[in-house]
Amino acid sequence: MKNIKAIIFDAYGTLFDVNSAAEKSKDKIGDKWEGFANYWRTTQLEYTWLRSLMNRHKDFWQVTEDSLDKSMKAFKIDPSMRNELLHLYKILSTFPEVKEVLQNLKKKDYKLAILSNGTPALLNELVTSNDLDNIFDDIFSIEEAGIYKPDSKVYDLPIKKYQIKKDEVAFLSANTWDVSGGGNYGYSSIWVNRNNNIFDNLDYKPKNEVKNLKQLLDIA
């Protein structure tokens, strides 16, 4: 981390628990809540990639709604729960260690930022609802590039703003495709492997892997 000038975080799945919306409704959804949550997330990501390839962009909130509609049908979730689930998605919980780690990093001489598929409004609401105001120097949304990760135009955003080299960015994501996307672009990507998963074969292997963000403090 000696040459690192900016630490940039993916949002969904890295700072914020994407399954927490369904988990908060598990009493109504029942035992299938986790399978439903994973299906919703997978469909959401698939839609971002497919729309990028088809050049049919919709913003992340519209994609989230579309993927929820499909997922609710697939898991036979009561349609009356739609608004509740969408509201909960806007206020996803952070993972337990996130706030403490970010506060510690804030004391050091790094730029701290989010680089996410989310819209500016969604990301600002997540930051505010989790009391993370005044932590980040910037919140970068793919809406500035008009295409989703892992397109290189997205990873360009912090480089252009900070006028730094690609390898001066430590980029953290729990999503292996995003770690590979950032790494192949030139970032020093770090994999946040919370669930002991297997890394994808996408022409990049991160030099650093952490089980949670607390381990980042041992490196930074």
trRosetta pair geometry for C-beta under 8 A, 3 or more apart (Angstrom, degrees):
i j d omega theta_ij theta_ji phi_ij phi_ji
1 4 4.5 -48 -161 14 68 131
1 170 6.3 -7 -119 -62 91 144
1 219 5.4 121 -29 148 129 85
1 220 5.3 -155 -168 -116 170 43
3 167 6.9 19 104 122 129 94
3 168 5.8 -96 140 -107 88 75
4 7 6.7 50 160 -67 128 78
4 110 6.8 -5 125 -115 99 114
4 168 6.0 144 -131 -169 35 53
4 169 7.1 80 -143 -131 84 7
4 170 4.7 7 -137 -26 140 107
4 188 6.6 -94 -91 50 106 142
4 220 7.7 -84 76 -127 145 77
5 110 6.8 154 170 -134 30 67
5 111 6.3 29 140 12 75 102
5 162 7.0 161 114 159 121 138
5 164 5.1 -146 65 -131 140 153
5 168 4.4 10 16 165 103 114
5 169 7.4 -43 58 -73 77 51
6 110 6.2 131 -119 -176 26 86
6 111 3.9 -25 -110 66 88 108
6 112 7.6 -177 -158 -71 69 23
6 113 6.4 -4 -174 14 114 112
6 158 6.1 -180 128 169 160 132
6 162 5.7 -112 -52 -62 142 176
6 164 6.4 163 -5 49 116 157
6 168 6.6 68 20 126 84 85
6 169 5.0 -21 73 -112 101 75
6 170 7.3 -169 95 30 51 68
7 105 6.2 -84 59 -172 153 141
7 110 4.9 28 -1 158 100 146
7 111 7.3 173 26 82 57 56
7 112 5.7 -11 68 -108 93 67
7 113 7.7 159 86 29 48 66
7 169 7.8 150 -97 -163 23 59
7 170 4.8 -17 -112 69 72 107
7 172 7.1 17 -177 -7 89 112
7 216 7.9 100 -155 179 141 135
7 220 6.9 -6 -78 -113 146 130
8 111 8.0 4 -65 106 83 95
8 112 7.8 161 -88 -160 44 38
8 113 4.8 -17 -115 72 84 94
8 114 7.2 140 -164 -115 72 11
8 115 5.0 28 170 -7 120 115
8 140 7.7 -8 -151 26 122 127
8 158 5.7 -89 -87 -56 149 167
8 169 5.7 -9 9 -167 120 108
8 170 7.1 160 24 81 68 52
8 171 5.0 -19 71 -108 99 72
8 172 7.3 175 87 22 48 72
8 187 7.7 -87 52 -137 121 137
9 14 5.6 -176 -178 122 93 132
9 15 5.5 75 147 -45 137 115
9 112 7.8 9 -3 -170 105 81
9 113 7.3 -179 25 94 71 46
9 114 5.5 -38 72 -109 87 64
9 115 7.3 157 74 24 34 72
9 171 7.9 168 -85 -158 24 53
9 172 5.1 -20 -112 65 69 102
9 173 7.6 145 -164 -75 51 58
10 13 6.9 -20 121 65 122 89
10 14 4.1 109 79 1 91 148
10 15 7.4 -171 96 -3 54 89
10 114 7.6 60 -159 -158 11 74
10 115 6.6 -47 -89 74 51 75
10 116 6.2 113 -158 -95 55 76
10 171 7.7 65 -32 175 85 88
10 172 6.7 -125 16 101 82 59
10 173 3.7 59 -1 -108 138 91
10 174 6.9 -130 76 19 129 69
10 175 6.4 -119 148 21 170 106
10 178 5.5 56 -82 142 149 155
11 14 6.4 126 105 51 2 101
11 15 5.3 -49 -143 41 49 113
11 16 5.7 7 167 17 78 112
11 114 5.2 46 -67 -164 100 122
11 116 3.8 5 6 -98 119 139
11 117 7.8 -129 46 35 109 68
11 118 5.7 -42 64 1 153 128
11 123 6.2 -108 -93 -118 163 99
11 126 6.8 90 -171 94 127 159
12 15 8.0 -25 -52 49 19 77
12 16 5.8 -40 -107 69 45 103
12 18 5.2 57 -175 -73 92 114
12 92 7.7 68 -120 58 77 170
12 116 6.5 110 -5 -149 87 113
12 117 6.9 -45 16 43 129 105
12 118 6.8 139 -36 -46 111 108
13 16 7.4 -4 -11 73 26 63
13 17 7.6 65 -109 -126 35 32
13 18 5.2 -17 -67 -11 75 119
13 41 7.6 102 -72 -157 117 137
13 173 7.5 40 90 -173 106 76
13 174 4.4 -135 137 67 94 123
13 175 5.6 80 87 -49 146 93
14 172 6.1 139 -166 124 133 89
14 173 5.2 -82 -76 -135 137 45
14 174 4.5 -172 -85 -5 67 94
14 175 7.3 -76 -50 -4 101 82
14 192 5.5 114 -134 43 83 147
15 94 5.8 -45 164 -130 73 93
15 95 7.0 -136 -169 15 28 94
15 98 5.3 100 -152 -138 73 140
15 114 7.2 -61 3 -111 151 113
15 126 8.0 104 104 145 118 128
16 20 7.6 -98 173 20 76 129
16 92 4.3 81 174 104 115 125
16 93 7.0 147 -152 85 72 31
16 94 5.7 -61 -98 -97 57 54
16 95 7.7 -150 -105 -18 13 74
16 126 5.6 -49 -79 -165 152 134
16 130 7.5 -137 -99 -40 99 155
17 20 4.1 87 93 -32 108 110
17 23 7.9 -22 130 16 126 138
17 92 6.0 -168 63 175 59 104
17 93 5.2 -10 38 75 113 85
17 94 7.0 105 -9 -180 88 12
17 95 5.7 121 -57 -69 98 70
18 21 7.5 -35 177 9 45 101
18 37 7.2 144 120 175 80 101
18 41 5.1 88 131 -100 140 125
18 92 6.5 -21 -100 -135 35 148
19 22 5.8 -59 -168 47 63 104
19 23 5.6 66 137 -30 84 110
19 34 6.7 19 -158 -130 132 70
19 37 4.1 74 -132 156 82 148
19 38 7.3 2 -96 -59 113 64
19 41 7.4 -50 -70 -38 74 136
20 23 5.2 -55 -137 40 36 117
20 24 6.2 41 162 -25 69 101
20 88 7.3 -146 115 163 77 106
20 92 5.1 120 57 -154 119 74
20 93 4.2 -163 -150 27 166 98
21 24 6.3 -57 -156 30 25 107
21 25 7.1 -1 152 3 59 110
21 37 7.3 155 64 -121 81 105
21 85 5.6 83 156 -161 117 69
21 88 3.8 133 -139 113 82 109
21 89 4.5 -2 -85 -72 154 64
21 92 6.1 -55 -46 -94 90 83
22 25 5.9 -74 -154 50 36 99
22 26 6.7 69 145 -69 69 78
22 29 6.3 -7 -168 -4 88 168
22 33 4.8 160 154 -177 103 90
22 34 7.2 155 110 -87 131 32
22 36 5.7 174 -142 92 146 104
22 37 3.7 -140 36 -76 149 105
22 40 7.1 164 -50 20 131 143
22 85 7.0 22 -83 -132 64 108
22 88 7.9 158 -40 103 31 141
23 26 5.5 -12 -155 -34 40 116
23 33 6.4 119 -94 142 42 132
23 34 7.6 41 -83 -83 84 74
23 37 7.0 13 -40 -69 75 155
24 88 5.4 -166 60 -143 134 141
25 28 5.1 -48 178 44 85 110
25 29 5.4 77 118 -19 92 108
25 33 6.9 174 86 -129 74 124
25 81 6.6 109 -174 -162 149 125
25 84 6.3 115 -97 127 135 122
25 85 6.3 -62 -4 -87 160 82
25 88 6.7 -137 -30 -11 110 165
26 29 5.4 -61 -127 50 38 103
26 30 7.2 -134 -178 28 63 7
26 33 4.0 -72 -114 -27 85 169
28 78 7.4 -85 164 32 110 125
28 81 6.3 161 125 -102 139 132
29 32 6.3 -116 154 72 95 79
29 33 4.1 106 93 -88 132 90
29 36 6.2 -116 -172 34 138 155
29 75 7.9 11 -161 137 105 133
29 77 6.3 -22 -122 -119 91 107
29 81 7.5 119 -74 -166 86 170
30 33 6.6 169 72 -36 38 87
32 35 5.1 -59 -165 48 71 112
32 36 5.4 77 135 -28 88 104
32 75 5.8 169 140 -161 134 117
33 36 5.6 -60 -149 39 28 115
33 37 6.2 31 154 -23 66 106
34 37 5.5 -49 -145 33 33 113
34 38 6.4 31 156 -16 65 105
35 38 5.9 -55 -147 38 30 109
35 39 6.2 31 154 -20 64 108
35 75 7.1 155 102 -108 98 127
36 39 5.7 -57 -147 37 29 111
36 40 6.3 33 154 -22 65 106
36 71 6.1 108 -167 166 77 110
36 75 4.4 12 -102 -74 103 175
36 77 6.6 89 -140 -58 146 127
37 40 5.7 -52 -149 33 29 114
37 41 6.5 27 154 -16 63 107
38 41 5.8 -55 -148 38 31 110
38 42 6.2 30 155 -18 66 108
39 42 5.8 -55 -144 38 30 110
39 43 6.1 28 158 -17 65 109
39 71 5.0 147 110 -130 104 104
39 74 6.2 -133 157 91 150 143
39 75 6.7 158 54 -43 150 119
40 43 6.0 -59 -147 39 25 109
40 44 6.2 31 153 -24 62 109
40 67 5.8 109 -163 134 63 103
40 68 5.9 27 -139 -99 114 60
40 71 4.1 -1 -85 -81 76 174
41 44 5.5 -53 -148 33 29 117
41 45 6.5 25 157 -15 64 105
42 45 6.0 -57 -151 38 30 107
42 46 6.3 31 152 -20 65 108
43 46 5.6 -54 -145 37 32 114
43 47 6.3 35 155 -22 65 105
43 67 4.0 156 110 -151 104 102
43 70 5.6 -161 -170 80 156 129
43 71 5.7 -157 25 -59 148 101
44 47 5.9 -58 -154 32 27 111
44 48 6.9 27 150 -20 62 101
44 63 5.9 99 -153 138 75 100
44 64 5.8 21 -124 -104 122 57
44 67 4.0 -155 -75 58 65 173
45 48 5.7 -51 -152 30 37 111
45 49 6.6 29 154 -13 68 103
45 175 7.9 176 -115 -139 142 140
46 49 6.0 -58 -150 39 33 106
46 50 6.0 27 156 -15 68 112
46 67 7.9 136 52 -111 89 120
47 50 5.8 -56 -137 42 30 109
47 51 5.9 29 163 -19 66 110
47 63 4.8 166 108 -154 129 103
47 66 6.2 144 -136 90 161 123
47 67 5.5 -129 -4 -66 141 108
48 51 6.1 -58 -144 39 24 108
48 52 6.4 27 155 -20 61 107
48 60 7.4 9 -94 -109 116 79
48 63 5.9 54 -69 -165 76 164
48 117 5.9 -36 -125 -144 153 143
48 148 4.0 156 175 -141 104 171
48 149 7.6 14 143 54 136 68
49 52 5.7 -57 -152 34 30 112
49 53 6.4 26 154 -16 66 108
49 148 6.8 -106 -75 86 41 135
50 53 5.7 -57 -148 39 32 109
50 54 6.0 18 158 -8 68 112
51 54 5.8 -60 -137 48 30 103
51 56 5.0 -102 -147 78 76 78
51 57 5.8 109 153 -102 113 36
51 58 6.1 -94 -142 20 157 82
51 63 7.0 -107 -4 -96 151 120
51 148 7.1 81 73 -5 100 127
52 55 7.5 21 -179 -73 29 40
52 57 7.4 50 -90 -89 52 82
52 147 5.1 86 -130 -164 101 91
52 148 4.8 -109 -58 38 126 95
52 151 6.3 -155 -161 -42 138 123
57 146 6.0 -58 -93 -180 172 74
57 147 6.7 -98 -92 -93 124 53
58 62 4.0 -102 165 90 117 132
58 63 5.5 149 91 -53 108 81
58 66 7.4 73 90 -10 158 139
59 62 5.3 93 59 12 68 103
59 63 7.2 -133 105 -4 34 93
59 119 5.1 40 175 -76 125 116
59 143 6.2 13 -121 -94 104 113
60 63 5.4 -54 -144 40 36 114
60 64 6.1 43 153 -26 67 104
60 117 5.0 129 -96 137 131 88
60 118 5.0 -118 77 -119 161 36
60 119 5.3 -155 41 -28 102 78
60 122 6.4 -94 86 23 120 157
60 142 7.5 105 -47 48 115 113
60 143 8.0 -96 -6 -53 98 99
61 64 5.4 -49 -147 33 32 115
61 65 6.6 33 153 -18 63 102
61 119 5.6 -34 -20 -1 104 133
61 121 7.8 -15 -44 72 140 111
61 122 6.0 -176 -68 -58 101 128
62 65 5.7 -52 -150 35 33 111
62 66 6.3 32 152 -18 65 107
63 66 5.7 -54 -145 38 32 111
63 67 6.1 25 159 -14 67 110
64 67 6.1 -57 -142 41 26 106
64 68 6.2 31 155 -22 62 108
64 86 7.4 121 126 -126 113 84
64 89 6.2 160 176 147 139 157
65 68 5.7 -56 -148 34 29 113
65 69 6.5 32 155 -23 63 103
65 86 6.7 23 -98 -108 83 125
66 69 5.9 -52 -153 29 30 112
66 70 6.9 25 153 -12 62 104
67 70 5.9 -52 -151 37 36 110
67 71 6.1 35 152 -19 67 111
68 71 5.6 -61 -143 41 31 110
68 72 6.1 33 159 -23 69 105
68 82 6.8 118 135 -141 126 83
68 85 6.2 160 -150 110 134 131
68 86 6.7 -123 15 -74 177 86
68 89 7.9 -105 -73 -36 136 153
69 72 6.0 -52 -145 32 26 110
69 73 6.8 24 155 -15 59 106
69 82 7.6 26 -90 -124 70 124
70 73 5.9 -62 -157 37 32 109
70 74 6.2 30 151 -21 68 110
71 74 5.5 -53 -144 37 33 113
71 75 6.2 3 165 6 68 111
71 77 7.5 17 120 9 76 131
72 75 6.5 -70 -140 53 25 90
72 76 7.9 92 165 -89 55 2
72 77 4.1 -88 -145 55 78 111
72 79 6.6 102 149 -98 140 57
72 81 7.4 179 -126 70 125 103
72 82 6.6 -34 -68 -87 165 88
72 85 7.9 -175 -77 30 117 160
73 76 7.4 22 -172 -74 29 43
77 81 5.7 -84 159 54 108 133
78 81 5.1 93 77 -12 87 104
79 82 5.9 -9 -175 -26 58 113
81 84 5.1 -64 -162 46 62 116
81 85 5.6 58 144 -24 89 106
82 85 6.1 -64 -151 37 26 106
82 86 6.3 21 157 -15 65 110
83 86 5.7 -56 -145 39 32 111
83 87 6.2 35 155 -21 66 105
84 87 5.8 -56 -151 34 28 111
84 88 6.4 24 154 -16 64 108
85 88 5.7 -55 -146 38 32 110
85 89 6.4 38 152 -26 64 103
86 89 5.6 -50 -149 29 33 114
86 90 7.0 36 152 -23 61 100
87 90 5.9 -55 -162 26 35 113
87 91 7.2 -5 154 12 66 106
88 91 6.3 -77 -151 55 36 87
88 92 7.4 78 151 -78 67 56
89 92 6.2 4 -157 -53 40 96
90 122 6.6 -116 -128 -134 74 77
90 125 5.4 -29 177 120 94 144
90 126 7.4 -136 175 -65 47 74
90 129 7.6 112 130 -20 75 157
91 125 6.9 -84 -79 147 66 103
91 126 7.2 174 -121 -106 33 57
91 129 4.4 -120 -133 164 90 164
91 130 8.0 158 -165 -47 69 80
92 126 6.1 -6 47 -124 91 109
93 130 7.2 127 -146 -101 41 113
94 98 4.0 -110 172 46 126 144
94 99 6.3 117 87 -38 159 86
94 130 4.9 100 -26 -154 111 145
94 132 7.5 115 -62 -50 143 129
95 98 5.1 110 61 -36 75 107
95 194 7.3 -125 -123 -105 150 147
95 212 6.9 -153 141 -145 139 105
95 213 7.3 135 82 3 127 113
97 100 5.8 -72 -167 49 60 108
97 101 5.4 54 144 -25 91 114
97 212 5.4 89 32 153 145 125
97 213 5.4 -177 101 58 115 95
97 214 4.8 -82 -170 -46 153 98
98 101 6.0 -68 -149 39 25 108
98 102 6.2 19 163 -15 66 111
98 130 7.8 -10 94 162 132 140
98 132 7.9 -42 131 -89 111 131
98 213 6.1 76 -101 33 56 152
99 102 6.0 -60 -147 38 28 108
99 103 6.3 27 157 -20 64 108
99 130 7.1 -150 -75 156 109 100
99 131 7.0 20 -120 86 135 96
99 132 6.5 -130 -111 -88 84 90
100 103 5.8 -58 -149 35 29 111
100 104 6.5 27 154 -17 64 106
100 214 7.7 11 90 -95 114 92
101 104 5.8 -58 -153 36 31 110
101 105 6.3 27 153 -16 67 107
101 213 4.3 -164 53 125 177 116
101 214 5.9 -125 -81 -84 117 49
101 216 6.3 72 -165 56 129 117
101 217 6.3 -131 -134 -46 87 109
102 105 5.7 -55 -144 39 33 109
102 106 6.3 45 153 -33 65 102
102 112 6.9 111 -153 -169 88 150
102 132 6.5 12 96 -141 161 108
102 135 4.9 18 154 -163 125 138
102 213 8.0 -3 -44 150 72 149
103 106 5.5 -45 -150 22 31 120
103 107 7.5 35 151 -23 57 97
103 135 7.1 -76 -78 -113 55 109
104 107 6.1 -53 -167 22 37 112
104 108 7.6 26 144 -14 63 104
104 217 5.9 3 111 -108 147 124
105 108 5.7 -60 -161 32 47 111
105 110 6.3 -46 176 51 96 129
105 112 6.0 116 119 -89 118 130
105 216 7.5 -15 -73 118 125 123
105 217 7.5 -122 -64 -93 83 81
105 220 6.3 -25 -112 137 95 166
106 112 6.4 -56 -92 -6 69 153
106 135 5.7 -99 -78 -143 130 69
108 220 6.5 157 57 149 171 113
110 220 7.3 -56 -32 -161 148 120
111 137 4.9 -73 -157 34 81 154
111 138 7.4 7 176 13 111 103
111 158 7.9 155 114 -163 137 115
111 162 5.9 -126 10 -108 172 138
112 135 6.3 -76 109 150 142 76
112 136 5.3 -115 111 -120 93 56
112 137 5.6 126 55 0 61 90
113 136 5.6 96 -114 -165 39 103
113 137 5.7 -57 -69 61 86 87
113 138 4.3 -5 -118 66 115 86
113 139 6.8 -173 -161 -83 76 31
113 140 6.0 41 165 -6 123 102
113 158 6.0 161 77 -107 157 124
114 123 6.1 174 103 -162 147 131
114 127 7.7 -131 -14 -71 150 119
114 136 5.8 -30 -10 -128 91 154
114 138 7.6 -142 38 106 63 60
114 139 4.7 6 53 -130 109 72
114 140 6.5 -167 93 34 58 67
115 140 4.5 -5 -108 70 69 118
115 154 7.0 119 175 159 109 95
115 155 7.4 66 170 -108 152 52
115 157 6.6 157 -128 65 109 123
115 158 6.2 -73 -76 -32 127 119
115 171 7.3 -40 42 -135 136 106
116 123 5.7 148 60 -92 141 128
116 139 7.6 -25 22 -174 112 84
116 140 7.2 141 20 84 63 65
116 141 6.2 -30 72 -111 80 59
116 142 7.1 -102 106 -17 40 89
117 141 7.8 24 155 -156 13 70
117 142 5.2 -6 -123 4 46 133
117 148 5.5 21 -122 -139 106 96
117 149 6.0 -97 -68 16 94 102
118 122 4.2 -125 -174 89 109 122
118 123 4.4 134 102 -56 130 92
118 126 7.3 -35 -172 0 170 137
118 141 6.1 -89 89 -121 61 99
119 122 4.6 93 53 7 82 103
119 123 6.9 -158 85 -4 41 88
119 141 5.9 44 -152 -153 25 147
119 143 5.8 54 -125 -38 66 139
120 123 6.0 -63 -145 41 28 107
120 124 6.0 27 160 -19 66 110
120 139 6.8 118 -133 106 73 115
120 141 4.9 -104 -58 -16 68 149
120 143 6.5 -86 -20 43 89 138
121 124 5.9 -57 -144 38 27 109
121 125 6.4 26 157 -19 63 108
122 125 5.9 -61 -152 36 28 109
122 126 6.5 28 153 -19 65 106
123 126 5.6 -51 -148 34 34 112
123 127 6.4 33 155 -17 66 106
123 139 5.0 163 129 175 135 132
123 141 6.2 -151 0 -79 141 104
124 127 5.8 -54 -147 37 32 111
124 128 6.2 27 156 -16 66 110
124 139 6.7 162 -71 75 71 166
125 128 5.8 -58 -143 42 30 109
125 129 5.9 25 162 -17 67 112
126 129 6.1 -57 -136 40 24 105
126 130 6.3 2 166 1 61 115
127 130 6.5 -77 -150 49 21 96
127 132 4.6 -99 -159 74 72 106
127 133 6.4 109 142 -74 100 53
127 135 7.5 -149 -156 41 110 110
127 136 6.9 -80 -127 13 142 127
127 139 6.8 -99 -36 -85 148 143
128 131 7.7 31 -179 -72 32 31
128 132 7.6 -89 -59 48 20 72
128 133 6.0 43 -107 -62 63 102
132 135 4.8 -52 178 11 81 137
132 136 7.3 42 144 -15 106 99
136 139 5.7 74 115 -61 148 81
138 158 7.2 159 80 -110 140 88
138 161 6.4 69 -96 141 172 161
140 144 6.7 -70 -163 19 79 139
140 154 8.0 128 139 -173 118 75
140 157 4.6 135 -159 119 136 140
140 158 6.0 -97 -38 -59 157 84
140 161 7.5 -139 -86 -8 120 149
141 144 5.9 121 75 -11 71 89
142 145 5.4 -59 -165 45 62 105
142 146 7.6 -137 151 8 76 11
142 147 6.6 -101 176 83 110 36
142 148 5.4 46 167 -112 164 44
142 149 6.4 -115 -86 -26 134 75
142 154 5.0 -23 -114 -114 91 117
143 146 6.9 41 -164 -77 38 46
144 157 5.7 94 84 -115 136 128
145 151 6.8 175 140 92 140 121
145 153 4.1 143 -156 125 125 106
145 154 4.9 -122 23 -80 161 59
145 156 7.3 121 -99 52 125 104
145 157 6.4 -99 -48 -59 110 111
146 153 7.8 -31 50 117 75 145
147 151 4.5 1 116 31 122 162
147 153 5.9 72 51 60 118 127
147 154 6.8 -118 86 -46 80 99
148 151 6.5 106 79 4 41 107
148 154 7.1 -2 169 -57 23 145
149 154 5.0 -103 -78 77 70 164
149 155 7.6 87 -116 -47 92 85
149 178 5.7 27 149 -116 144 92
149 181 5.6 111 -177 119 96 166
150 154 7.3 -120 -153 48 27 129
150 155 7.6 17 -166 -32 67 116
150 177 6.2 -130 -37 151 130 88
150 178 6.3 -168 -85 -111 102 49
150 180 7.2 -28 -119 89 163 80
150 181 2.6 -129 -139 -117 126 137
150 182 7.5 -111 -139 -34 103 54
150 184 7.8 60 162 50 133 119
150 185 7.8 -146 179 -41 95 114
151 154 5.3 99 72 -4 80 99
151 155 8.0 -166 100 3 47 85
152 155 5.6 -59 -152 43 48 107
152 156 6.2 64 147 -35 72 99
152 185 5.4 158 -123 -114 85 106
153 156 5.3 -43 -152 21 35 124
153 157 7.8 59 151 -44 56 83
154 157 6.2 -31 -174 -9 40 113
155 158 7.6 -48 -174 30 47 94
155 159 7.3 40 140 -10 67 116
155 166 7.9 42 148 -134 114 104
155 171 7.9 -23 -133 -96 105 159
155 181 6.9 -171 -49 141 130 93
155 182 5.7 164 -113 -114 129 66
155 185 4.2 -7 104 -172 163 172
155 186 7.8 141 142 41 136 83
155 187 6.6 -116 -158 -31 124 118
156 159 5.5 -75 -158 45 45 114
156 160 5.7 39 155 -22 84 110
157 160 6.2 -62 -151 35 24 106
157 161 6.4 17 157 -15 63 112
158 161 5.5 -60 -143 40 36 110
158 162 5.7 4 170 4 74 114
158 164 7.9 -30 137 47 88 108
158 169 6.3 107 101 -107 136 139
159 162 6.7 -68 -134 51 20 89
159 163 7.7 76 168 -90 52 17
159 164 6.4 -114 -135 64 61 68
159 165 7.7 -4 -136 -170 104 11
159 166 6.1 -15 -98 -85 133 67
159 169 7.2 -81 -74 -34 82 137
160 163 7.4 15 -171 -68 25 56
164 168 4.4 -106 163 79 117 137
164 169 6.9 130 100 -50 124 86
165 168 4.6 97 61 -6 80 108
165 186 7.9 -104 161 147 75 127
166 169 6.3 -60 -172 23 41 109
166 185 6.4 -150 -153 129 132 82
166 186 3.0 22 137 115 150 123
166 187 5.9 -98 175 -65 85 47
167 186 6.0 -86 -52 165 72 86
167 187 7.2 156 -101 -140 40 21
167 188 5.6 75 -156 -42 66 95
169 182 7.9 -113 111 -174 121 114
169 187 4.7 -60 90 -128 109 91
169 188 6.5 171 86 29 52 80
170 187 7.4 118 -131 179 14 96
170 188 5.1 -39 -101 83 60 106
170 189 7.9 140 -163 -104 49 19
170 190 6.0 18 -177 -11 94 119
170 220 7.7 -149 60 -96 169 95
171 179 7.5 165 107 -123 101 55
171 182 4.1 -123 98 173 156 155
171 183 7.8 -146 63 -56 122 62
171 187 4.0 12 1 164 128 148
171 188 6.9 146 16 72 76 50
171 189 4.8 -34 71 -105 99 68
171 190 6.9 169 80 21 45 73
172 189 7.6 148 -85 -161 30 60
172 190 4.8 -24 -99 70 78 103
172 191 8.0 170 -147 -91 63 8
172 192 5.6 61 180 -35 99 112
172 210 7.9 -22 -135 38 117 124
172 213 7.3 76 167 -109 158 92
172 216 7.0 -26 -90 -94 149 138
173 178 4.0 -109 156 99 166 121
173 179 5.0 -152 64 -59 107 74
173 182 6.9 148 -2 3 128 136
173 189 7.1 -33 24 -159 99 105
173 190 8.0 138 22 76 55 59
173 191 7.2 -35 74 -120 66 50
173 192 6.5 -144 110 21 19 100
174 191 7.5 84 -124 -172 32 64
174 192 4.3 -57 -81 80 73 102
174 193 7.3 150 -141 -84 71 29
174 194 6.0 -11 -132 0 125 106
175 178 3.9 64 83 11 108 114
175 179 6.8 180 89 -12 54 82
176 179 5.4 -49 -146 35 37 114
176 180 6.3 36 154 -16 66 105
176 191 6.7 20 -105 -128 69 121
176 197 7.0 -127 -42 111 124 130
176 199 5.2 169 -136 -143 130 61
176 200 4.3 139 126 2 130 101
176 202 7.5 140 140 14 94 127
177 180 5.7 -55 -150 41 31 112
177 181 6.2 38 149 -26 64 106
177 200 6.1 27 -71 24 66 159
177 202 6.6 103 -122 -32 61 167
178 181 5.3 -44 -141 33 34 116
178 182 6.3 30 159 -12 64 104
179 182 6.2 -58 -148 42 26 105
179 183 5.9 23 154 -18 63 115
179 189 4.5 132 -162 162 72 134
179 190 7.4 -109 -129 79 110 21
179 191 4.8 11 -109 -88 162 84
179 199 7.8 -74 78 -140 139 106
179 204 7.2 -166 124 109 78 122
179 206 5.5 -57 175 -50 124 126
180 183 5.5 -58 -137 42 29 111
180 184 5.9 27 164 -16 67 108
180 189 7.5 -153 -60 89 19 171
180 200 6.2 -73 -30 76 145 113
180 202 3.9 42 -171 88 161 128
180 203 7.0 100 -164 60 112 67
180 204 4.3 153 -135 53 72 120
181 184 6.2 -56 -142 38 22 105
181 185 6.4 25 153 -22 58 110
181 202 8.0 -25 -50 135 57 144
182 185 5.5 -57 -152 34 31 116
182 187 4.0 -35 165 44 95 139
182 189 4.5 130 91 -86 110 117
183 186 7.8 130 -177 -8 27 8
183 187 6.0 -79 -82 68 37 82
183 188 7.8 38 -112 -140 76 15
183 189 3.9 -80 -63 13 92 133
183 204 3.8 135 98 -176 130 144
183 205 7.9 -170 158 45 164 17
183 206 6.1 -125 -81 -83 142 74
184 202 7.3 -86 -40 134 132 96
184 203 6.0 60 -95 96 120 107
184 204 5.0 -113 -54 -50 81 134
188 207 7.2 -41 -161 33 88 118
188 208 8.0 41 161 19 94 114
189 204 7.1 49 43 154 140 133
189 206 4.9 -100 99 -104 89 107
190 206 5.8 130 -117 -174 27 139
190 208 4.5 -26 -120 88 93 109
190 209 7.2 173 -169 -91 69 28
190 210 6.3 22 166 2 114 105
190 216 7.1 102 131 -105 160 99
190 219 7.8 172 -112 71 147 165
191 199 6.7 -61 -111 -100 166 114
191 206 4.7 176 -17 33 98 152
191 208 7.4 178 27 102 69 57
191 209 4.6 -15 66 -116 104 80
191 210 7.3 170 87 28 54 61
192 210 5.7 -23 -111 72 61 92
192 211 7.9 35 -164 148 60 10
192 212 6.9 51 -159 -124 98 27
192 213 6.6 -8 -121 -66 128 71
193 196 6.5 81 151 -86 105 25
193 197 5.8 -139 -150 38 95 83
193 199 7.9 -65 -92 -67 128 89
193 209 5.4 6 3 -174 124 107
193 210 7.1 155 27 75 75 37
193 211 6.3 -49 78 -106 76 46
194 211 6.5 92 -111 -180 41 57
194 212 6.2 66 -105 -84 87 74
199 205 6.7 91 125 -124 155 77
199 206 7.7 -149 -125 17 146 94
206 209 6.0 122 88 -65 118 77
208 219 6.3 44 -141 -106 152 160
210 213 6.9 86 119 -97 141 25
210 214 8.0 180 177 61 125 52
210 215 3.8 -179 -146 77 110 125
210 216 5.8 -44 -68 -54 172 70
210 219 7.8 -108 -69 -7 125 131
211 215 6.0 95 36 -16 74 141
212 215 6.2 115 64 1 58 96
213 216 5.1 -28 -168 7 60 122
213 217 7.9 68 145 -22 67 86
214 217 6.0 -41 -174 16 48 113
215 218 5.5 -41 -166 23 54 116
215 219 7.2 43 143 -11 70 102
216 219 5.8 -64 -158 40 43 106
216 220 5.6 31 154 -19 80 114
217 220 5.9 -51 -122 40 32 106
